[in-house]
Amino acid sequence: MFVGSAIGIDETERIKIYFSPNGNCEKAIIEEIGRAKSCIHIAMFNLTNGRIARELVKVSKRGIDIKVIMDMESSLDDHSKGKFLENKGISIKYRKGHN
């Protein structure tokens, strides 16, 4: 997994890049989620990480607007957290992939 972060618009913030499995991606993602001030928009194939899903729920309770787009077929995976997030009131849209 590779995670790149370009949070913020002004030039005082630095771009951060993380690699996984040994680059602390999960920790970095959770910390960035926790720093959200107004919204988080996510587009990803599938979300299977429970700690990240729980952090999204936690910040949504602070009033952070969260929107997620995920692949429809992958959402059927037993490990997908899409339904968990939906059940917690987070907006999930599913898109069917194209061949």
KOLKETOR-417009 format. One record per atom (N, C-alpha, C): residue number from 1; residue in three letters; atom name; y negated, x, z negated. Coordinates in nm, 3 decimals, padded with zeros to 5 digits. Last residue first. Example, Ala and Ser with C-alpha at 12.3 -4.5 7.8 and 13.67 -1.06 7.14 Angstrom:
BEGIN
r nulum->2; drenpa->SER; tiba->N; y->00.225; x->01.285; z->-00.708
r nulum->2; drenpa->SER; tiba->CA; y->00.106; x->01.367; z->-00.714
r nulum->2; drenpa->SER; tiba->C; y->-00.003; x->01.290; z->-00.787
r nulum->1; drenpa->ALA; tiba->N; y->00.569; x->01.319; z->-00.780
r nulum->1; drenpa->ALA; tiba->CA; y->00.450; x->01.230; z->-00.780
r nulum->1; drenpa->ALA; tiba->C; y->00.330; x->01.320; z->-00.780
***
This chain:
BEGIN
r nulum->99; drenpa->ASN; tiba->N; y->00.290; x->-01.517; z->01.718
r nulum->99; drenpa->ASN; tiba->CA; y->00.383; x->-01.416; z->01.772
r nulum->99; drenpa->ASN; tiba->C; y->00.315; x->-01.329; z->01.872
r nulum->98; drenpa->HIS; tiba->N; y->00.090; x->-01.580; z->01.433
r nulum->98; drenpa->HIS; tiba->CA; y->00.114; x->-01.594; z->01.576
r nulum->98; drenpa->HIS; tiba->C; y->00.206; x->-01.484; z->01.623
r nulum->97; drenpa->GLY; tiba->N; y->00.127; x->-01.754; z->01.119
r nulum->97; drenpa->GLY; tiba->CA; y->00.109; x->-01.635; z->01.201
r nulum->97; drenpa->GLY; tiba->C; y->00.140; x->-01.664; z->01.347
r nulum->96; drenpa->LYS; tiba->N; y->-00.047; x->-02.016; z->00.973
r nulum->96; drenpa->LYS; tiba->CA; y->00.075; x->-01.977; z->01.041
r nulum->96; drenpa->LYS; tiba->C; y->00.044; x->-01.858; z->01.131
r nulum->95; drenpa->ARG; tiba->N; y->-00.205; x->-02.011; z->00.660
r nulum->95; drenpa->ARG; tiba->CA; y->-00.216; x->-02.000; z->00.805
r nulum->95; drenpa->ARG; tiba->C; y->-00.083; x->-01.956; z->00.863
r nulum->94; drenpa->TYR; tiba->N; y->-00.323; x->-02.185; z->00.384
r nulum->94; drenpa->TYR; tiba->CA; y->-00.210; x->-02.118; z->00.447
r nulum->94; drenpa->TYR; tiba->C; y->-00.230; x->-02.122; z->00.598
r nulum->93; drenpa->LYS; tiba->N; y->-00.548; x->-02.145; z->00.123
r nulum->93; drenpa->LYS; tiba->CA; y->-00.526; x->-02.198; z->00.258
r nulum->93; drenpa->LYS; tiba->C; y->-00.414; x->-02.115; z->00.319
r nulum->92; drenpa->ILE; tiba->N; y->-00.626; x->-02.225; z->-00.203
r nulum->92; drenpa->ILE; tiba->CA; y->-00.537; x->-02.147; z->-00.117
r nulum->92; drenpa->ILE; tiba->C; y->-00.528; x->-02.219; z->00.018
r nulum->91; drenpa->SER; tiba->N; y->-00.829; x->-02.224; z->-00.480
r nulum->91; drenpa->SER; tiba->CA; y->-00.821; x->-02.270; z->-00.342
r nulum->91; drenpa->SER; tiba->C; y->-00.736; x->-02.173; z->-00.258
r nulum->90; drenpa->ILE; tiba->N; y->-00.692; x->-02.278; z->-00.799
r nulum->90; drenpa->ILE; tiba->CA; y->-00.752; x->-02.184; z->-00.706
r nulum->90; drenpa->ILE; tiba->C; y->-00.727; x->-02.230; z->-00.563
r nulum->89; drenpa->GLY; tiba->N; y->-00.562; x->-02.426; z->-00.995
r nulum->89; drenpa->GLY; tiba->CA; y->-00.689; x->-02.476; z->-00.941
r nulum->89; drenpa->GLY; tiba->C; y->-00.759; x->-02.382; z->-00.844
r nulum->88; drenpa->LYS; tiba->N; y->-00.314; x->-02.356; z->-01.070
r nulum->88; drenpa->LYS; tiba->CA; y->-00.421; x->-02.320; z->-01.164
r nulum->88; drenpa->LYS; tiba->C; y->-00.558; x->-02.356; z->-01.109
r nulum->87; drenpa->ASN; tiba->N; y->-00.164; x->-02.421; z->-00.853
r nulum->87; drenpa->ASN; tiba->CA; y->-00.144; x->-02.501; z->-00.974
r nulum->87; drenpa->ASN; tiba->C; y->-00.249; x->-02.471; z->-01.081
r nulum->86; drenpa->GLU; tiba->N; y->-00.243; x->-02.209; z->-00.683
r nulum->86; drenpa->GLU; tiba->CA; y->-00.281; x->-02.349; z->-00.653
r nulum->86; drenpa->GLU; tiba->C; y->-00.272; x->-02.436; z->-00.777
r nulum->85; drenpa->LEU; tiba->N; y->-00.114; x->-01.995; z->-00.812
r nulum->85; drenpa->LEU; tiba->CA; y->-00.261; x->-02.000; z->-00.805
r nulum->85; drenpa->LEU; tiba->C; y->-00.310; x->-02.142; z->-00.776
r nulum->84; drenpa->PHE; tiba->N; y->00.154; x->-02.074; z->-00.772
r nulum->84; drenpa->PHE; tiba->CA; y->00.103; x->-02.050; z->-00.908
r nulum->84; drenpa->PHE; tiba->C; y->-00.049; x->-02.062; z->-00.908
r nulum->83; drenpa->LYS; tiba->N; y->00.167; x->-02.072; z->-00.493
r nulum->83; drenpa->LYS; tiba->CA; y->00.179; x->-02.200; z->-00.565
r nulum->83; drenpa->LYS; tiba->C; y->00.129; x->-02.187; z->-00.708
r nulum->82; drenpa->GLY; tiba->N; y->00.132; x->-01.786; z->-00.450
r nulum->82; drenpa->GLY; tiba->CA; y->00.046; x->-01.888; z->-00.393
r nulum->82; drenpa->GLY; tiba->C; y->00.049; x->-02.020; z->-00.468
r nulum->81; drenpa->LYS; tiba->N; y->00.293; x->-01.579; z->-00.519
r nulum->81; drenpa->LYS; tiba->CA; y->00.212; x->-01.639; z->-00.628
r nulum->81; drenpa->LYS; tiba->C; y->00.118; x->-01.747; z->-00.576
r nulum->80; drenpa->SER; tiba->N; y->00.626; x->-01.516; z->-00.415
r nulum->80; drenpa->SER; tiba->CA; y->00.487; x->-01.547; z->-00.380
r nulum->80; drenpa->SER; tiba->C; y->00.416; x->-01.617; z->-00.496
r nulum->79; drenpa->HIS; tiba->N; y->00.892; x->-01.487; z->-00.459
r nulum->79; drenpa->HIS; tiba->CA; y->00.802; x->-01.402; z->-00.537
r nulum->79; drenpa->HIS; tiba->C; y->00.655; x->-01.431; z->-00.510
r nulum->78; drenpa->ASP; tiba->N; y->01.023; x->-01.648; z->-00.276
r nulum->78; drenpa->ASP; tiba->CA; y->01.037; x->-01.678; z->-00.419
r nulum->78; drenpa->ASP; tiba->C; y->00.939; x->-01.600; z->-00.506
r nulum->77; drenpa->ASP; tiba->N; y->00.835; x->-01.741; z->00.008
r nulum->77; drenpa->ASP; tiba->CA; y->00.907; x->-01.635; z->-00.063
r nulum->77; drenpa->ASP; tiba->C; y->00.909; x->-01.669; z->-00.212
r nulum->76; drenpa->LEU; tiba->N; y->00.656; x->-01.908; z->00.120
r nulum->76; drenpa->LEU; tiba->CA; y->00.783; x->-01.967; z->00.079
r nulum->76; drenpa->LEU; tiba->C; y->00.873; x->-01.868; z->00.006
r nulum->75; drenpa->SER; tiba->N; y->00.455; x->-01.755; z->00.211
r nulum->75; drenpa->SER; tiba->CA; y->00.429; x->-01.829; z->00.088
r nulum->75; drenpa->SER; tiba->C; y->00.556; x->-01.897; z->00.036
r nulum->74; drenpa->SER; tiba->N; y->00.530; x->-01.666; z->00.456
r nulum->74; drenpa->SER; tiba->CA; y->00.554; x->-01.577; z->00.342
r nulum->74; drenpa->SER; tiba->C; y->00.531; x->-01.648; z->00.209
r nulum->73; drenpa->GLU; tiba->N; y->00.443; x->-01.882; z->00.615
r nulum->73; drenpa->GLU; tiba->CA; y->00.586; x->-01.854; z->00.600
r nulum->73; drenpa->GLU; tiba->C; y->00.613; x->-01.766; z->00.478
r nulum->72; drenpa->MET; tiba->N; y->00.158; x->-01.869; z->00.590
r nulum->72; drenpa->MET; tiba->CA; y->00.233; x->-01.988; z->00.551
r nulum->72; drenpa->MET; tiba->C; y->00.380; x->-01.956; z->00.525
r nulum->71; drenpa->ASP; tiba->N; y->-00.038; x->-01.612; z->00.455
r nulum->71; drenpa->ASP; tiba->CA; y->00.057; x->-01.651; z->00.557
r nulum->71; drenpa->ASP; tiba->C; y->00.144; x->-01.766; z->00.508
r nulum->70; drenpa->MET; tiba->N; y->-00.349; x->-01.707; z->00.297
r nulum->70; drenpa->MET; tiba->CA; y->-00.219; x->-01.639; z->00.300
r nulum->70; drenpa->MET; tiba->C; y->-00.135; x->-01.691; z->00.416
r nulum->69; drenpa->ILE; tiba->N; y->-00.663; x->-01.686; z->00.157
r nulum->69; drenpa->ILE; tiba->CA; y->-00.590; x->-01.722; z->00.279
r nulum->69; drenpa->ILE; tiba->C; y->-00.463; x->-01.638; z->00.280
r nulum->68; drenpa->VAL; tiba->N; y->-00.850; x->-01.801; z->-00.117
r nulum->68; drenpa->VAL; tiba->CA; y->-00.742; x->-01.715; z->-00.069
r nulum->68; drenpa->VAL; tiba->C; y->-00.686; x->-01.772; z->00.059
r nulum->67; drenpa->LYS; tiba->N; y->-01.131; x->-01.791; z->-00.324
r nulum->67; drenpa->LYS; tiba->CA; y->-01.070; x->-01.851; z->-00.206
r nulum->67; drenpa->LYS; tiba->C; y->-00.968; x->-01.751; z->-00.151
r nulum->66; drenpa->ILE; tiba->N; y->-01.306; x->-01.854; z->-00.615
r nulum->66; drenpa->ILE; tiba->CA; y->-01.199; x->-01.776; z->-00.553
r nulum->66; drenpa->ILE; tiba->C; y->-01.140; x->-01.856; z->-00.438
r nulum->65; drenpa->ASP; tiba->N; y->-01.590; x->-01.823; z->-00.801
r nulum->65; drenpa->ASP; tiba->CA; y->-01.534; x->-01.898; z->-00.689
r nulum->65; drenpa->ASP; tiba->C; y->-01.431; x->-01.810; z->-00.618
r nulum->64; drenpa->ILE; tiba->N; y->-01.596; x->-01.803; z->-01.148
r nulum->64; drenpa->ILE; tiba->CA; y->-01.597; x->-01.726; z->-01.024
r nulum->64; drenpa->ILE; tiba->C; y->-01.526; x->-01.808; z->-00.916
r nulum->63; drenpa->GLY; tiba->N; y->-01.580; x->-01.924; z->-01.392
r nulum->63; drenpa->GLY; tiba->CA; y->-01.664; x->-01.987; z->-01.291
r nulum->63; drenpa->GLY; tiba->C; y->-01.674; x->-01.909; z->-01.162
r nulum->62; drenpa->ARG; tiba->N; y->-01.400; x->-01.827; z->-01.563
r nulum->62; drenpa->ARG; tiba->CA; y->-01.539; x->-01.788; z->-01.590
r nulum->62; drenpa->ARG; tiba->C; y->-01.633; x->-01.849; z->-01.489
r nulum->61; drenpa->LYS; tiba->N; y->-01.166; x->-01.901; z->-01.445
r nulum->61; drenpa->LYS; tiba->CA; y->-01.207; x->-01.978; z->-01.564
r nulum->61; drenpa->LYS; tiba->C; y->-01.348; x->-01.943; z->-01.608
r nulum->60; drenpa->SER; tiba->N; y->-01.139; x->-01.702; z->-01.261
r nulum->60; drenpa->SER; tiba->CA; y->-01.175; x->-01.835; z->-01.211
r nulum->60; drenpa->SER; tiba->C; y->-01.221; x->-01.924; z->-01.327
r nulum->59; drenpa->VAL; tiba->N; y->-01.051; x->-01.492; z->-01.415
r nulum->59; drenpa->VAL; tiba->CA; y->-01.191; x->-01.491; z->-01.372
r nulum->59; drenpa->VAL; tiba->C; y->-01.234; x->-01.626; z->-01.316
r nulum->58; drenpa->LYS; tiba->N; y->-00.781; x->-01.584; z->-01.459
r nulum->58; drenpa->LYS; tiba->CA; y->-00.872; x->-01.553; z->-01.571
r nulum->58; drenpa->LYS; tiba->C; y->-01.018; x->-01.557; z->-01.526
r nulum->57; drenpa->VAL; tiba->N; y->-00.677; x->-01.594; z->-01.202
r nulum->57; drenpa->VAL; tiba->CA; y->-00.689; x->-01.718; z->-01.281
r nulum->57; drenpa->VAL; tiba->C; y->-00.790; x->-01.697; z->-01.394
r nulum->56; drenpa->LEU; tiba->N; y->-00.683; x->-01.321; z->-01.142
r nulum->56; drenpa->LEU; tiba->CA; y->-00.759; x->-01.415; z->-01.060
r nulum->56; drenpa->LEU; tiba->C; y->-00.780; x->-01.546; z->-01.135
r nulum->55; drenpa->GLU; tiba->N; y->-00.502; x->-01.230; z->-01.332
r nulum->55; drenpa->GLU; tiba->CA; y->-00.642; x->-01.188; z->-01.342
r nulum->55; drenpa->GLU; tiba->C; y->-00.731; x->-01.279; z->-01.258
r nulum->54; drenpa->ARG; tiba->N; y->-00.264; x->-01.343; z->-01.234
r nulum->54; drenpa->ARG; tiba->CA; y->-00.317; x->-01.387; z->-01.364
r nulum->54; drenpa->ARG; tiba->C; y->-00.462; x->-01.347; z->-01.383
r nulum->53; drenpa->ALA; tiba->N; y->-00.240; x->-01.196; z->-00.995
r nulum->53; drenpa->ALA; tiba->CA; y->-00.255; x->-01.343; z->-00.991
r nulum->53; drenpa->ALA; tiba->C; y->-00.313; x->-01.394; z->-01.123
r nulum->52; drenpa->ILE; tiba->N; y->-00.199; x->-00.940; z->-01.098
r nulum->52; drenpa->ILE; tiba->CA; y->-00.317; x->-00.967; z->-01.017
r nulum->52; drenpa->ILE; tiba->C; y->-00.343; x->-01.117; z->-01.011
r nulum->51; drenpa->ARG; tiba->N; y->00.046; x->-00.982; z->-01.227
r nulum->51; drenpa->ARG; tiba->CA; y->-00.071; x->-00.938; z->-01.305
r nulum->51; drenpa->ARG; tiba->C; y->-00.201; x->-00.964; z->-01.228
r nulum->50; drenpa->GLY; tiba->N; y->00.220; x->-01.056; z->-01.013
r nulum->50; drenpa->GLY; tiba->CA; y->00.185; x->-01.151; z->-01.119
r nulum->50; drenpa->GLY; tiba->C; y->00.063; x->-01.112; z->-01.199
r nulum->49; drenpa->ASN; tiba->N; y->00.213; x->-01.007; z->-00.679
r nulum->49; drenpa->ASN; tiba->CA; y->00.189; x->-00.938; z->-00.804
r nulum->49; drenpa->ASN; tiba->C; y->00.139; x->-01.036; z->-00.910
r nulum->48; drenpa->THR; tiba->N; y->00.228; x->-01.119; z->-00.432
r nulum->48; drenpa->THR; tiba->CA; y->00.349; x->-01.126; z->-00.515
r nulum->48; drenpa->THR; tiba->C; y->00.328; x->-01.064; z->-00.653
r nulum->47; drenpa->LEU; tiba->N; y->00.081; x->-01.261; z->-00.165
r nulum->47; drenpa->LEU; tiba->CA; y->00.048; x->-01.209; z->-00.297
r nulum->47; drenpa->LEU; tiba->C; y->00.170; x->-01.228; z->-00.385
r nulum->46; drenpa->ASN; tiba->N; y->00.077; x->-01.187; z->00.181
r nulum->46; drenpa->ASN; tiba->CA; y->00.143; x->-01.251; z->00.069
r nulum->46; drenpa->ASN; tiba->C; y->00.099; x->-01.184; z->-00.060
r nulum->45; drenpa->PHE; tiba->N; y->-00.135; x->-01.118; z->00.361
r nulum->45; drenpa->PHE; tiba->CA; y->-00.008; x->-01.172; z->00.408
r nulum->45; drenpa->PHE; tiba->C; y->00.061; x->-01.249; z->00.297
r nulum->44; drenpa->MET; tiba->N; y->-00.474; x->-01.219; z->00.286
r nulum->44; drenpa->MET; tiba->CA; y->-00.360; x->-01.129; z->00.277
r nulum->44; drenpa->MET; tiba->C; y->-00.233; x->-01.199; z->00.324
r nulum->43; drenpa->ALA; tiba->N; y->-00.794; x->-01.236; z->00.192
r nulum->43; drenpa->ALA; tiba->CA; y->-00.709; x->-01.267; z->00.307
r nulum->43; drenpa->ALA; tiba->C; y->-00.595; x->-01.169; z->00.303
r nulum->42; drenpa->ILE; tiba->N; y->-01.016; x->-01.360; z->-00.048
r nulum->42; drenpa->ILE; tiba->CA; y->-00.899; x->-01.276; z->-00.022
r nulum->42; drenpa->ILE; tiba->C; y->-00.828; x->-01.328; z->00.103
r nulum->41; drenpa->HIS; tiba->N; y->-01.312; x->-01.348; z->-00.221
r nulum->41; drenpa->HIS; tiba->CA; y->-01.246; x->-01.403; z->-00.103
r nulum->41; drenpa->HIS; tiba->C; y->-01.136; x->-01.307; z->-00.062
r nulum->40; drenpa->ILE; tiba->N; y->-01.480; x->-01.430; z->-00.504
r nulum->40; drenpa->ILE; tiba->CA; y->-01.377; x->-01.339; z->-00.453
r nulum->40; drenpa->ILE; tiba->C; y->-01.312; x->-01.411; z->-00.336
r nulum->39; drenpa->CYS; tiba->N; y->-01.808; x->-01.453; z->-00.653
r nulum->39; drenpa->CYS; tiba->CA; y->-01.697; x->-01.502; z->-00.572
r nulum->39; drenpa->CYS; tiba->C; y->-01.601; x->-01.390; z->-00.535
r nulum->38; drenpa->SER; tiba->N; y->-01.972; x->-01.355; z->-00.869
r nulum->38; drenpa->SER; tiba->CA; y->-01.990; x->-01.490; z->-00.814
r nulum->38; drenpa->SER; tiba->C; y->-01.870; x->-01.540; z->-00.735
r nulum->37; drenpa->LYS; tiba->N; y->-01.888; x->-01.117; z->-00.989
r nulum->37; drenpa->LYS; tiba->CA; y->-02.002; x->-01.189; z->-01.047
r nulum->37; drenpa->LYS; tiba->C; y->-02.017; x->-01.330; z->-00.991
r nulum->36; drenpa->ALA; tiba->N; y->-01.610; x->-00.916; z->-01.079
r nulum->36; drenpa->ALA; tiba->CA; y->-01.670; x->-01.016; z->-00.990
r nulum->36; drenpa->ALA; tiba->C; y->-01.780; x->-01.094; z->-01.061
r nulum->35; drenpa->ARG; tiba->N; y->-01.470; x->-00.745; z->-01.240
r nulum->35; drenpa->ARG; tiba->CA; y->-01.613; x->-00.720; z->-01.223
r nulum->35; drenpa->ARG; tiba->C; y->-01.685; x->-00.825; z->-01.138
r nulum->34; drenpa->GLY; tiba->N; y->-01.204; x->-00.821; z->-01.219
r nulum->34; drenpa->GLY; tiba->CA; y->-01.274; x->-00.845; z->-01.344
r nulum->34; drenpa->GLY; tiba->C; y->-01.424; x->-00.826; z->-01.336
r nulum->33; drenpa->ILE; tiba->N; y->-01.146; x->-00.718; z->-00.967
r nulum->33; drenpa->ILE; tiba->CA; y->-01.146; x->-00.863; z->-00.987
r nulum->33; drenpa->ILE; tiba->C; y->-01.226; x->-00.897; z->-01.113
r nulum->32; drenpa->GLU; tiba->N; y->-01.153; x->-00.444; z->-01.030
r nulum->32; drenpa->GLU; tiba->CA; y->-01.252; x->-00.500; z->-00.937
r nulum->32; drenpa->GLU; tiba->C; y->-01.260; x->-00.652; z->-00.951
r nulum->31; drenpa->GLU; tiba->N; y->-00.928; x->-00.429; z->-01.202
r nulum->31; drenpa->GLU; tiba->CA; y->-01.062; x->-00.394; z->-01.251
r nulum->31; drenpa->GLU; tiba->C; y->-01.171; x->-00.452; z->-01.161
r nulum->30; drenpa->ILE; tiba->N; y->-00.724; x->-00.501; z->-01.024
r nulum->30; drenpa->ILE; tiba->CA; y->-00.750; x->-00.584; z->-01.142
r nulum->30; drenpa->ILE; tiba->C; y->-00.889; x->-00.555; z->-01.198
r nulum->29; drenpa->ILE; tiba->N; y->-00.740; x->-00.285; z->-00.844
r nulum->29; drenpa->ILE; tiba->CA; y->-00.762; x->-00.422; z->-00.798
r nulum->29; drenpa->ILE; tiba->C; y->-00.798; x->-00.512; z->-00.915
r nulum->28; drenpa->ALA; tiba->N; y->-00.673; x->-00.068; z->-01.012
r nulum->28; drenpa->ALA; tiba->CA; y->-00.804; x->-00.073; z->-00.946
r nulum->28; drenpa->ALA; tiba->C; y->-00.837; x->-00.214; z->-00.899
r nulum->27; drenpa->LYS; tiba->N; y->-00.409; x->-00.134; z->-01.085
r nulum->27; drenpa->LYS; tiba->CA; y->-00.513; x->-00.121; z->-01.188
r nulum->27; drenpa->LYS; tiba->C; y->-00.652; x->-00.134; z->-01.126
r nulum->26; drenpa->GLU; tiba->N; y->-00.286; x->-00.125; z->-00.831
r nulum->26; drenpa->GLU; tiba->CA; y->-00.285; x->-00.247; z->-00.911
r nulum->26; drenpa->GLU; tiba->C; y->-00.397; x->-00.244; z->-01.015
r nulum->25; drenpa->CYS; tiba->N; y->-00.324; x->00.147; z->-00.750
r nulum->25; drenpa->CYS; tiba->CA; y->-00.384; x->00.034; z->-00.677
r nulum->25; drenpa->CYS; tiba->C; y->-00.393; x->-00.091; z->-00.763
r nulum->24; drenpa->ASN; tiba->N; y->-00.249; x->00.406; z->-00.840
r nulum->24; drenpa->ASN; tiba->CA; y->-00.312; x->00.310; z->-00.932
r nulum->24; drenpa->ASN; tiba->C; y->-00.380; x->00.193; z->-00.862
r nulum->23; drenpa->GLY; tiba->N; y->-00.099; x->00.559; z->-00.667
r nulum->23; drenpa->GLY; tiba->CA; y->-00.244; x->00.573; z->-00.666
r nulum->23; drenpa->GLY; tiba->C; y->-00.319; x->00.474; z->-00.752
r nulum->22; drenpa->ASN; tiba->N; y->00.172; x->00.552; z->-00.603
r nulum->22; drenpa->ASN; tiba->CA; y->00.127; x->00.636; z->-00.714
r nulum->22; drenpa->ASN; tiba->C; y->-00.024; x->00.652; z->-00.722
r nulum->21; drenpa->PRO; tiba->N; y->00.259; x->00.406; z->-00.378
r nulum->21; drenpa->PRO; tiba->CA; y->00.281; x->00.352; z->-00.512
r nulum->21; drenpa->PRO; tiba->C; y->00.222; x->00.434; z->-00.627
r nulum->20; drenpa->SER; tiba->N; y->-00.080; x->00.370; z->-00.275
r nulum->20; drenpa->SER; tiba->CA; y->00.028; x->00.332; z->-00.363
r nulum->20; drenpa->SER; tiba->C; y->00.158; x->00.379; z->-00.301
r nulum->19; drenpa->PHE; tiba->N; y->-00.424; x->00.469; z->-00.289
r nulum->19; drenpa->PHE; tiba->CA; y->-00.296; x->00.465; z->-00.220
r nulum->19; drenpa->PHE; tiba->C; y->-00.187; x->00.429; z->-00.321
r nulum->18; drenpa->TYR; tiba->N; y->-00.765; x->00.381; z->-00.256
r nulum->18; drenpa->TYR; tiba->CA; y->-00.648; x->00.399; z->-00.341
r nulum->18; drenpa->TYR; tiba->C; y->-00.523; x->00.390; z->-00.255
r nulum->17; drenpa->ILE; tiba->N; y->-01.107; x->00.453; z->-00.236
r nulum->17; drenpa->ILE; tiba->CA; y->-00.981; x->00.435; z->-00.162
r nulum->17; drenpa->ILE; tiba->C; y->-00.866; x->00.467; z->-00.256
r nulum->16; drenpa->LYS; tiba->N; y->-01.437; x->00.338; z->-00.251
r nulum->16; drenpa->LYS; tiba->CA; y->-01.321; x->00.390; z->-00.323
r nulum->16; drenpa->LYS; tiba->C; y->-01.196; x->00.359; z->-00.241
r nulum->15; drenpa->ILE; tiba->N; y->-01.774; x->00.408; z->-00.194
r nulum->15; drenpa->ILE; tiba->CA; y->-01.651; x->00.351; z->-00.140
r nulum->15; drenpa->ILE; tiba->C; y->-01.534; x->00.418; z->-00.210
r nulum->14; drenpa->ARG; tiba->N; y->-02.028; x->00.358; z->-00.438
r nulum->14; drenpa->ARG; tiba->CA; y->-01.943; x->00.445; z->-00.358
r nulum->14; drenpa->ARG; tiba->C; y->-01.821; x->00.369; z->-00.308
r nulum->13; drenpa->GLU; tiba->N; y->-02.360; x->00.236; z->-00.456
r nulum->13; drenpa->GLU; tiba->CA; y->-02.218; x->00.221; z->-00.484
r nulum->13; drenpa->GLU; tiba->C; y->-02.137; x->00.305; z->-00.387
r nulum->12; drenpa->THR; tiba->N; y->-02.611; x->00.272; z->-00.360
r nulum->12; drenpa->THR; tiba->CA; y->-02.578; x->00.340; z->-00.484
r nulum->12; drenpa->THR; tiba->C; y->-02.429; x->00.329; z->-00.518
r nulum->11; drenpa->GLU; tiba->N; y->-02.683; x->00.126; z->-00.141
r nulum->11; drenpa->GLU; tiba->CA; y->-02.629; x->00.259; z->-00.117
r nulum->11; drenpa->GLU; tiba->C; y->-02.591; x->00.333; z->-00.245
r nulum->10; drenpa->ASP; tiba->N; y->-02.581; x->-00.222; z->-00.160
r nulum->10; drenpa->ASP; tiba->CA; y->-02.677; x->-00.112; z->-00.168
r nulum->10; drenpa->ASP; tiba->C; y->-02.607; x->00.024; z->-00.160
r nulum->9; drenpa->ILE; tiba->N; y->-02.368; x->-00.391; z->-00.156
r nulum->9; drenpa->ILE; tiba->CA; y->-02.443; x->-00.373; z->-00.033
r nulum->9; drenpa->ILE; tiba->C; y->-02.533; x->-00.251; z->-00.042
r nulum->8; drenpa->GLY; tiba->N; y->-02.033; x->-00.418; z->-00.280
r nulum->8; drenpa->GLY; tiba->CA; y->-02.175; x->-00.396; z->-00.295
r nulum->8; drenpa->GLY; tiba->C; y->-02.242; x->-00.364; z->-00.162
r nulum->7; drenpa->ILE; tiba->N; y->-01.728; x->-00.253; z->-00.212
r nulum->7; drenpa->ILE; tiba->CA; y->-01.800; x->-00.355; z->-00.286
r nulum->7; drenpa->ILE; tiba->C; y->-01.948; x->-00.319; z->-00.293
r nulum->6; drenpa->ALA; tiba->N; y->-01.520; x->-00.153; z->-00.061
r nulum->6; drenpa->ALA; tiba->CA; y->-01.658; x->-00.130; z->-00.019
r nulum->6; drenpa->ALA; tiba->C; y->-01.745; x->-00.236; z->-00.083
r nulum->5; drenpa->SER; tiba->N; y->-01.210; x->-00.011; z->-00.097
r nulum->5; drenpa->SER; tiba->CA; y->-01.310; x->-00.094; z->-00.160
r nulum->5; drenpa->SER; tiba->C; y->-01.448; x->-00.056; z->-00.109
r nulum->4; drenpa->GLY; tiba->N; y->-00.877; x->-00.025; z->00.008
r nulum->4; drenpa->GLY; tiba->CA; y->-01.010; x->00.033; z->00.024
r nulum->4; drenpa->GLY; tiba->C; y->-01.111; x->-00.062; z->-00.035
r nulum->3; drenpa->VAL; tiba->N; y->-00.547; x->00.047; z->-00.048
r nulum->3; drenpa->VAL; tiba->CA; y->-00.657; x->-00.042; z->-00.086
r nulum->3; drenpa->VAL; tiba->C; y->-00.786; x->00.033; z->-00.066
r nulum->2; drenpa->PHE; tiba->N; y->-00.222; x->00.045; z->00.071
r nulum->2; drenpa->PHE; tiba->CA; y->-00.353; x->00.112; z->00.076
r nulum->2; drenpa->PHE; tiba->C; y->-00.457; x->00.010; z->00.037
r nulum->1; drenpa->MET; tiba->N; y->00.117; x->00.083; z->00.000
r nulum->1; drenpa->MET; tiba->CA; y->00.000; x->00.000; z->00.000
r nulum->1; drenpa->MET; tiba->C; y->-00.123; x->00.088; z->00.000
***
